[in-house]
């Protein structure tokens, strides 16, 4: 069944709602939970809805005889711009959404992790260990992957927990429900084990941006600092999703650059602007053939870096490093591409290069400038160009996302674009709640 469209403001980042466990009576006190969520920056109407979800989680925990738990909220995200730029070291324009996972976490005295999805009734149990063998394509793959990485990076003296969760975030709709789930499981394990007090954590993770970077490495399997890599979920992605979920701020759009993660700007979104998400109905799940398509886009960027390093003798680790390595680097890289014997590869690689430069270095700075100056008529054409590049250069769009984007613009949206990994998912749109003010002449 296709998920329904929904409106959102830029929401709060992932958060531990209280520093200590609450009794179930407190967790089932809807007004109190709503107050706690509002204190974290959540709008009142959204906090009331999430308080009801926490009530359902608490009810499920009570049925298992658990008397206290810590509440966490982990949102999804919208990538307004930044299509496949993060693992290239480029920029993204991001916000968290007001939908996400509500989790209750209760400490255990053994090494077992128990998961209970309240809405689905699904349950799973596994031992917190570095030799876990997740099942690709199964919903537990994400939780087991991060649990395995935590066990490998932070040692054998860890304990498990009970995690009861519910989500109002559409799954596999491009809103990063999988990364949100990974973050939720990590925050649960980190809390019950006080990971932030361990030497391994303190030596490597100093800021919330570092944490986002580390969790991106958990998902893609890369090493982070001295925290050794171990097999991820199978996708060759970056840390954009984790950064948006952990680092974005309510009522603001944020610009981040990557490799490493750096906050570049926060832009308040005027109260008279509404974001609306339209799921396409095409699952954007990065498994099976969809994983291969997603990874092909990533591998083209990696191929450009390898080609440059082989010819130049440099050791660049991302495409932005190549592009910015010298004033004539882009021209020299194009010359290398044109010297390649396989014309089809040459065209695909040059298109990937062109899309990255346009998206990261030209479109995002221009759109940020237009939003800050409230020049709303400039934003739509710039976002339209990003959408076209996804269709013609990334080749990661499907007819449904293309039609949704075109329809939204035809119906008067300030701007609209597909977002996320592609090959399905959703389209974000920006509408004026009322006639927008413009800067004086």
Buried (B, 14 or more C-beta within 10 A) or exposed (E): EEBEBBEBBBBBBBBBBBEEBBEBEBBBBBEBBBEBBBEBBBBEEBBBBBBBBBBBBBBBBBEEEBEBBBBBBBBBBBBBBBBBBBBBBBBBBBBBBBBBBBBBBBBBEEBBBBBBBBEEEEEBEBBBBBEBEBEEEEBBBBBBBBBBBBBBBBEEEBBBBBBBBBBBBBBBBBBBBBBBBBBBBBBBBBBBBEBEEBEBBEEBBEEBBBBBBBBBBBBBBBEBBEBEBBEBBBBBBBBBBBBBBBBBBBBBBBBBBBBEBEBBBBBEBBEEBBBBBBBBBBBBBBBEEBBEBBBBBBBBBBBBBEBBBEEBEBEBEBBBBBBBBEEEBBEBBBEBBEEBEEEEEBEBBBBBBBBBBBBBBEBBBBBBEBBEEBEBEBBBEBBBBBBBBBBEBBBBBBEBBBEBBBBBBEEEBBBBBBBBBBBBBBBBBBBBEEEBEEEEE
